[in-house]
Amino acid sequence: MATQYLKKEAAYWYSLCFAFVLAENRCVVTKFEKDNPVKDAPEVFVDNPLSPNNKASFWCTTLLPAIVQTPTDNAAKLLVDAITNLYKYWNTDYCKGQTVEYVGLNNEAYFKYFSYPDFATPNSGLIQIKKYAEQNTCVDLLNKCSDIQKLTSAVKKALYRLLVTEFDYFE
């Protein structure tokens, strides 16, 4: 019985950790242009491995299936759902399923060293979406980002509770 309880708590622990990773990740979408930084280097496109919009992403294929909720706490699921909804909204209302160029991110580290136009995609990283929202005063996106921050805080509290109360980690 105790082993089964610990397995459930461990599964929820991983759910919380994966949800936290999704919320706090620094993954971005960018590309390295041909011949930069070395002549004859091919163009390399780097997609966001944690994009909920990309069904083939690491997030969708590996981490998302591990998200569970308990009868008493669904902090991980709420956070994942909020981020997934942000991505759907971002795709339909801002990107419209396409890559959009000249979005005001040209001074960001993932664009400023290249000569191609800055861009956003449906899979852009959370930090790219938030920076876009700040620079373009998109209150709707900023509100969604604020909600995600609050839910992230709840996930951190749930992780702490598990460490202290359930797992006796600090004892």
Legacy VTK file of the C-alpha trace (Angstrom):
# vtk DataFile Version 3.0
C-alpha trace
ASCII
DATASET POLYDATA
POINTS 171 float
0.000 0.000 0.000
2.780 2.459 0.921
4.655 1.615 -2.282
1.566 2.315 -4.388
1.084 5.652 -2.578
4.701 6.628 -3.226
4.355 5.718 -6.908
1.333 8.027 -7.203
3.157 10.823 -5.402
6.253 10.275 -7.545
4.129 10.455 -10.694
2.609 13.693 -9.482
6.078 14.988 -8.555
7.211 14.434 -12.150
4.065 16.115 -13.436
4.817 19.173 -11.345
8.467 19.184 -12.455
7.560 18.858 -16.135
4.925 21.597 -15.850
7.509 23.836 -14.179
10.004 23.095 -16.967
7.402 24.060 -19.565
6.665 27.344 -17.777
10.251 28.355 -17.041
12.073 27.095 -20.128
14.236 29.390 -22.249
13.796 27.522 -25.530
13.491 29.729 -28.609
12.922 29.373 -32.321
15.807 30.736 -34.362
17.980 29.895 -37.302
21.649 30.116 -38.099
22.076 31.531 -41.564
24.161 29.933 -44.271
27.888 30.756 -44.051
27.535 32.159 -40.511
29.682 31.723 -38.479
31.778 29.675 -40.933
31.887 29.790 -44.732
30.071 26.848 -46.321
28.092 26.154 -43.144
24.499 25.219 -44.006
21.482 27.140 -42.729
20.220 25.527 -39.541
16.672 26.068 -38.275
16.203 25.475 -34.548
12.630 24.794 -33.455
11.302 24.913 -29.908
11.372 21.389 -28.414
8.861 22.446 -25.751
6.153 23.848 -28.012
2.656 22.533 -27.270
1.687 23.523 -30.844
4.100 21.056 -32.430
2.691 17.546 -31.989
6.126 16.090 -32.831
7.947 18.177 -30.190
9.727 16.650 -27.220
7.086 18.233 -25.011
4.143 16.590 -26.800
5.723 13.189 -27.385
7.635 12.659 -24.139
6.744 14.984 -21.269
3.045 15.751 -21.772
1.939 12.090 -21.555
3.436 11.957 -18.045
1.255 14.781 -16.687
-1.206 13.474 -14.089
-3.389 15.117 -11.496
-4.466 14.009 -8.070
-7.944 14.249 -6.581
-6.720 17.021 -4.278
-4.273 18.984 -6.426
-4.250 19.716 -10.133
-1.659 22.505 -10.199
0.432 20.812 -12.892
-2.535 20.259 -15.206
-3.800 23.815 -14.725
-0.386 25.244 -15.607
0.044 23.008 -18.652
-3.477 23.877 -19.838
-2.810 27.620 -19.450
0.400 27.397 -21.478
-1.252 25.210 -24.117
-4.104 27.716 -24.390
-1.620 30.585 -24.726
0.083 28.763 -27.590
-3.225 28.076 -29.342
-4.199 31.729 -28.956
-0.762 32.895 -30.129
-1.029 30.699 -33.207
-4.575 31.625 -34.207
-4.638 35.325 -33.295
-1.039 36.393 -33.939
0.831 33.972 -36.211
-2.185 32.525 -38.020
-0.213 29.334 -38.577
2.611 31.157 -40.351
6.029 32.647 -39.709
5.713 36.402 -39.189
8.747 38.610 -39.877
9.838 41.987 -38.467
8.148 41.466 -35.116
10.380 43.762 -33.065
12.707 41.130 -31.610
15.739 42.058 -33.715
17.776 43.168 -30.678
17.291 39.890 -28.828
20.354 37.627 -28.583
18.758 34.944 -30.751
18.385 37.418 -33.661
20.809 40.316 -33.336
23.867 38.499 -34.689
22.210 37.517 -37.960
21.268 39.457 -41.079
17.862 37.848 -41.675
14.689 39.541 -40.359
13.562 38.728 -36.841
10.516 36.474 -36.790
7.917 34.663 -34.748
6.337 31.282 -35.444
3.454 29.348 -33.890
6.165 27.462 -31.946
8.130 30.488 -30.705
9.421 30.152 -27.170
7.508 31.533 -24.203
10.220 34.134 -23.711
9.813 35.204 -27.339
6.042 35.449 -27.010
6.320 37.452 -23.799
8.969 39.785 -25.260
6.782 40.295 -28.331
3.826 41.115 -26.071
5.873 43.601 -24.038
7.309 45.375 -27.070
3.972 45.567 -28.856
1.866 46.254 -25.728
-0.355 43.224 -26.304
-2.377 43.322 -23.103
-4.181 40.090 -23.975
-0.905 38.153 -24.198
0.549 39.874 -21.141
-2.525 38.881 -19.109
-2.126 35.281 -20.190
1.572 35.421 -19.237
0.626 36.849 -15.845
-1.846 34.002 -15.284
0.912 31.544 -16.158
3.209 33.175 -13.582
0.555 32.725 -10.887
0.017 29.102 -11.816
3.784 28.553 -11.849
3.897 29.844 -8.285
1.220 27.310 -7.311
3.296 24.529 -8.884
6.362 25.627 -6.918
4.307 25.542 -3.704
3.056 22.054 -4.544
6.622 20.884 -5.186
7.723 22.329 -1.862
4.810 20.669 -0.061
5.726 17.293 -1.537
9.373 17.692 -0.601
8.668 18.765 2.958
5.500 16.913 3.917
5.254 13.821 1.755
8.871 12.918 1.035
10.475 14.272 4.246
13.364 15.388 2.072
14.813 17.825 4.605
14.599 15.441 7.564
LINES 1 172
171 0 1 2 3 4 5 6 7 8 9 10 11 12 13 14 15 16 17 18 19 20 21 22 23 24 25 26 27 28 29 30 31 32 33 34 35 36 37 38 39 40 41 42 43 44 45 46 47 48 49 50 51 52 53 54 55 56 57 58 59 60 61 62 63 64 65 66 67 68 69 70 71 72 73 74 75 76 77 78 79 80 81 82 83 84 85 86 87 88 89 90 91 92 93 94 95 96 97 98 99 100 101 102 103 104 105 106 107 108 109 110 111 112 113 114 115 116 117 118 119 120 121 122 123 124 125 126 127 128 129 130 131 132 133 134 135 136 137 138 139 140 141 142 143 144 145 146 147 148 149 150 151 152 153 154 155 156 157 158 159 160 161 162 163 164 165 166 167 168 169 170
